[in-house]
């Protein structure tokens, strides 16, 4: 399993992939986790609360981004 998480001032990304296929991502616009898996495979789910964890990660990421920008001045 492979995870990508990142942020900018106006956008964010949090997703999990397995074998090169996206298995879950946080849809921050619609405020939910999405599992875009095809119907012909055994469905895999992340633990309950994954979306809320992704929201917390975005808040942390933006705070760290502010700190790094201030330090780079």
Backbone as JSON Lines, residues from 0, in Angstrom:
{"i":0,"aa":"X","n":[0.85,-1.17,0.0],"ca":[0.0,0.0,0.0],"c":[0.89,1.23,0.0]}
{"i":1,"aa":"X","n":[0.41,2.27,-0.64],"ca":[1.2,3.47,-0.87],"c":[0.29,4.67,-0.62]}
{"i":2,"aa":"X","n":[0.81,5.69,0.08],"ca":[0.0,6.86,0.43],"c":[0.67,8.13,-0.06]}
{"i":3,"aa":"X","n":[-0.16,9.04,-0.55],"ca":[0.3,10.38,-0.92],"c":[-0.57,11.37,-0.15]}
{"i":4,"aa":"X","n":[0.09,12.3,0.52],"ca":[-0.64,13.37,1.22],"c":[0.17,14.65,1.06]}
{"i":5,"aa":"X","n":[-0.52,15.73,0.78],"ca":[0.16,17.01,0.61],"c":[-0.84,18.14,0.61]}
{"i":6,"aa":"X","n":[-0.31,19.37,0.63],"ca":[-1.21,20.51,0.67],"c":[-0.54,21.73,0.06]}
{"i":7,"aa":"X","n":[-1.38,22.71,-0.24],"ca":[-0.96,24.05,-0.62],"c":[-1.88,25.0,0.14]}
{"i":8,"aa":"X","n":[-1.78,26.29,-0.13],"ca":[-2.68,27.23,0.54],"c":[-4.14,26.99,0.19]}
{"i":9,"aa":"X","n":[-4.39,26.51,-1.02],"ca":[-5.77,26.41,-1.5],"c":[-6.23,25.0,-1.82]}
{"i":10,"aa":"X","n":[-5.36,24.01,-1.73],"ca":[-5.73,22.66,-2.15],"c":[-5.05,21.63,-1.27]}
{"i":11,"aa":"X","n":[-5.55,20.4,-1.33],"ca":[-4.94,19.32,-0.58],"c":[-5.19,17.99,-1.25]}
{"i":12,"aa":"X","n":[-4.38,17.01,-0.9],"ca":[-4.51,15.67,-1.46],"c":[-4.19,14.66,-0.37]}
{"i":13,"aa":"X","n":[-4.99,13.62,-0.3],"ca":[-4.72,12.49,0.58],"c":[-5.31,11.28,-0.11]}
{"i":14,"aa":"X","n":[-4.46,10.34,-0.5],"ca":[-4.95,9.16,-1.22],"c":[-4.09,7.95,-0.9]}
{"i":15,"aa":"X","n":[-4.71,6.79,-1.03],"ca":[-4.02,5.51,-0.88],"c":[-4.14,4.74,-2.18]}
{"i":16,"aa":"X","n":[-3.08,4.03,-2.54],"ca":[-3.07,3.21,-3.75],"c":[-2.49,1.84,-3.41]}
{"i":17,"aa":"X","n":[-2.84,0.86,-4.22],"ca":[-2.33,-0.49,-4.08],"c":[-2.07,-1.03,-5.47]}
{"i":18,"aa":"X","n":[-0.87,-1.51,-5.71],"ca":[-0.49,-2.04,-7.03],"c":[-0.77,-1.04,-8.15]}
{"i":19,"aa":"X","n":[-0.52,0.23,-7.89],"ca":[-0.7,1.26,-8.91],"c":[-2.13,1.71,-9.13]}
{"i":20,"aa":"X","n":[-3.06,1.2,-8.35],"ca":[-4.48,1.56,-8.49],"c":[-4.94,2.34,-7.27]}
{"i":21,"aa":"X","n":[-5.63,3.43,-7.51],"ca":[-6.17,4.24,-6.41],"c":[-7.25,3.43,-5.7]}
{"i":22,"aa":"X","n":[-7.11,3.28,-4.38],"ca":[-8.12,2.52,-3.63],"c":[-8.95,3.4,-2.7]}
{"i":23,"aa":"X","n":[-8.45,4.6,-2.38],"ca":[-9.2,5.53,-1.53],"c":[-8.62,6.92,-1.7]}
{"i":24,"aa":"X","n":[-9.48,7.93,-1.67],"ca":[-9.0,9.31,-1.62],"c":[-9.99,10.16,-0.85]}
{"i":25,"aa":"X","n":[-9.47,11.23,-0.28],"ca":[-10.31,12.18,0.45],"c":[-10.84,13.21,-0.53]}
{"i":26,"aa":"X","n":[-12.15,13.31,-0.6],"ca":[-12.8,14.32,-1.43],"c":[-13.14,15.48,-0.49]}
{"i":27,"aa":"X","n":[-12.23,16.45,-0.42],"ca":[-12.41,17.56,0.52],"c":[-13.53,18.5,0.1]}
{"i":28,"aa":"X","n":[-13.9,18.53,-1.15],"ca":[-15.01,19.38,-1.6],"c":[-16.34,18.83,-1.1]}
{"i":29,"aa":"X","n":[-16.55,17.51,-1.26],"ca":[-17.8,16.89,-0.83],"c":[-17.72,16.32,0.59]}
{"i":30,"aa":"X","n":[-16.58,16.5,1.25],"ca":[-16.39,16.13,2.66],"c":[-16.66,14.66,2.94]}
{"i":31,"aa":"X","n":[-15.95,13.79,2.16],"ca":[-16.11,12.35,2.38],"c":[-14.93,11.61,1.77]}
{"i":32,"aa":"X","n":[-14.76,10.38,2.22],"ca":[-13.77,9.49,1.62],"c":[-14.41,8.76,0.46]}
{"i":33,"aa":"X","n":[-13.66,8.53,-0.61],"ca":[-14.18,7.87,-1.8],"c":[-13.34,6.62,-2.07]}
{"i":34,"aa":"X","n":[-14.01,5.51,-2.36],"ca":[-13.34,4.25,-2.68],"c":[-13.66,3.88,-4.12]}
{"i":35,"aa":"X","n":[-12.88,4.37,-5.09],"ca":[-13.2,4.19,-6.51],"c":[-12.73,2.84,-7.06]}
{"i":36,"aa":"X","n":[-13.17,1.77,-6.43],"ca":[-12.74,0.43,-6.84],"c":[-13.78,-0.18,-7.77]}
{"i":37,"aa":"X","n":[-13.33,-0.88,-8.8],"ca":[-14.28,-1.51,-9.72],"c":[-15.06,-2.62,-9.03]}
{"i":38,"aa":"X","n":[-16.24,-2.89,-9.51],"ca":[-17.13,-3.87,-8.89],"c":[-16.64,-5.31,-9.02]}
{"i":39,"aa":"X","n":[-15.72,-5.57,-9.94],"ca":[-15.29,-6.95,-10.17],"c":[-14.16,-7.41,-9.23]}
{"i":40,"aa":"X","n":[-13.72,-6.56,-8.3],"ca":[-12.7,-6.97,-7.34],"c":[-13.31,-7.06,-5.95]}
{"i":41,"aa":"X","n":[-12.62,-7.76,-5.05],"ca":[-13.04,-7.76,-3.66],"c":[-12.82,-6.37,-3.1]}
{"i":42,"aa":"X","n":[-13.87,-5.78,-2.58],"ca":[-13.82,-4.4,-2.1],"c":[-12.94,-4.31,-0.85]}
{"i":43,"aa":"X","n":[-12.06,-3.32,-0.83],"ca":[-11.2,-3.05,0.33],"c":[-11.57,-1.69,0.89]}
{"i":44,"aa":"X","n":[-11.65,-1.6,2.2],"ca":[-11.97,-0.32,2.85],"c":[-10.89,0.04,3.84]}
{"i":45,"aa":"X","n":[-10.71,1.34,4.03],"ca":[-9.82,1.81,5.09],"c":[-10.58,1.79,6.4]}
{"i":46,"aa":"X","n":[-9.87,1.98,7.48],"ca":[-10.51,1.99,8.78],"c":[-11.5,3.15,8.88]}
{"i":47,"aa":"X","n":[-12.47,2.99,9.73],"ca":[-13.44,4.05,9.96],"c":[-12.7,5.28,10.5]}
{"i":48,"aa":"X","n":[-13.09,6.45,10.06],"ca":[-12.44,7.67,10.5],"c":[-11.3,8.12,9.61]}
{"i":49,"aa":"X","n":[-11.1,7.44,8.48],"ca":[-10.0,7.79,7.57],"c":[-10.17,9.2,7.02]}
{"i":50,"aa":"X","n":[-11.4,9.59,6.7],"ca":[-11.6,10.94,6.17],"c":[-11.26,11.99,7.23]}
{"i":51,"aa":"X","n":[-11.72,11.77,8.44],"ca":[-11.44,12.72,9.52],"c":[-9.93,12.82,9.77]}
{"i":52,"aa":"X","n":[-9.24,11.71,9.66],"ca":[-7.78,11.72,9.8],"c":[-7.15,12.54,8.68]}
{"i":53,"aa":"X","n":[-7.67,12.41,7.47],"ca":[-7.14,13.17,6.33],"c":[-7.36,14.67,6.53]}
{"i":54,"aa":"X","n":[-8.5,15.05,7.09],"ca":[-8.77,16.47,7.37],"c":[-7.76,16.99,8.4]}
{"i":55,"aa":"X","n":[-7.51,16.22,9.44],"ca":[-6.52,16.61,10.43],"c":[-5.13,16.73,9.83]}
{"i":56,"aa":"X","n":[-4.78,15.82,8.94],"ca":[-3.49,15.86,8.26],"c":[-3.35,17.13,7.43]}
{"i":57,"aa":"X","n":[-4.43,17.56,6.79],"ca":[-4.4,18.79,5.99],"c":[-4.17,20.01,6.87]}
{"i":58,"aa":"X","n":[-4.82,20.04,8.03],"ca":[-4.62,21.16,8.95],"c":[-3.16,21.21,9.41]}
{"i":59,"aa":"X","n":[-2.62,20.06,9.76],"ca":[-1.22,19.98,10.18],"c":[-0.29,20.41,9.04]}
{"i":60,"aa":"X","n":[-0.57,19.94,7.84],"ca":[0.25,20.26,6.67],"c":[0.28,21.77,6.43]}
{"i":61,"aa":"X","n":[-0.86,22.42,6.52],"ca":[-0.91,23.87,6.29],"c":[-0.17,24.65,7.37]}
{"i":62,"aa":"X","n":[-0.25,24.17,8.61],"ca":[0.51,24.83,9.68],"c":[2.01,24.68,9.45]}
{"i":63,"aa":"X","n":[2.44,23.5,9.04],"ca":[3.85,23.28,8.75],"c":[4.3,24.12,7.55]}
{"i":64,"aa":"X","n":[3.44,24.25,6.56],"ca":[3.75,25.06,5.38],"c":[4.0,26.52,5.8]}
{"i":65,"aa":"X","n":[3.17,27.03,6.7],"ca":[3.36,28.4,7.2],"c":[4.71,28.54,7.91]}
{"i":66,"aa":"X","n":[5.05,27.54,8.73],"ca":[6.32,27.58,9.47],"c":[7.51,27.57,8.51]}
{"i":67,"aa":"X","n":[7.47,26.7,7.5],"ca":[8.57,26.62,6.54],"c":[8.73,27.91,5.75]}
{"i":68,"aa":"X","n":[7.61,28.49,5.36],"ca":[7.68,29.76,4.61],"c":[8.3,30.86,5.46]}
{"i":69,"aa":"X","n":[7.91,30.92,6.71],"ca":[8.45,31.93,7.61],"c":[9.96,31.71,7.82]}
{"i":70,"aa":"X","n":[10.36,30.46,7.98],"ca":[11.77,30.13,8.2],"c":[12.63,30.43,6.97]}
{"i":71,"aa":"X","n":[12.04,30.34,5.78],"ca":[12.8,30.54,4.54],"c":[12.99,32.02,4.2]}
{"i":72,"aa":"X","n":[12.3,32.92,4.91],"ca":[12.42,34.36,4.63],"c":[13.73,34.91,5.13]}
